[in-house]
């Protein structure tokens, strides 16, 4: 565990960015750990290579291309700001696909719920009418007192 902590602090140690307590910890650890000492030597060698590297002059054409690109991007942003209202309306009309898909799915769910509700309501109304018809079948037919269903036993004639 100490090696991991020491190696994570090693670059800060080489750049003199650590607190005195952390520097003392690293020095003590490097004195007793050959693996971390070797890692410190490798990092020092890399630092030396980078410090001694020569800077190359960037050609003026590269800087000119960078400047032109920056100016072009700024002009494009200004043009977009001028057409901001049109872009906003275009964004509302031509909504990204995920929003459109979600809205379509919600609309379909609502439509299915309405259709199921209508069909359930009609079915209940038909059932109510059927029940009313059933009760009227068992009753007598108004003035002539004839039963609508003949049970096939002539029992009706006996009691009437």
C-alpha angles and dihedrals in degrees: 000000000000091000092055092049092045093049092049089054095041098093091049088049092054091048093047092240098128131098117254091256092053092046090052090050092051093047092051093046094048090052091058104031117068093187093057091041089056090049089052091052091051091051091048090052090051091049091052092051092051093046092051095045114117120239115234122214113245112229115252090237090065091053090047091053090050092050092048091050092051092049091047091051091049091051090049091052091049091050090051091051091054091052091043096121093048091048090048092052091045089052091052094049097040097043118182115268098253092058092046092048092050092048090049092050092050091048091050092050091051091047092050091048091052093048092048090048092051093048091047091050092050091047091051091049091051090048090051091052091048092052091049090050091050091054092047091051091059092050128079120270102249117261104004094053094223119155111233095217120056109210090198097240105092086229087128091065091050095056097037 
